[in-house]
């Protein structure tokens, strides 16, 4: 599974948002994917530019949330 798809699935399953550290943990546990920080940040940036997620800094970590547009697109496709 592509990294961007796995990230999107995890974020969609956590409507309250997911921290960067929990996202990395979930990628390893659920998808056996261990991306470098560079790879992960590149995917997060692309998803944010596509208006599918919103990333904000919370302390030393990032909080990643799904955007309302992405939720709507996901609900329409199911």
Order of alpha helices (4+ residues) and beta strands (2+ residues): alpha-beta-alpha-alpha-beta-beta-alpha
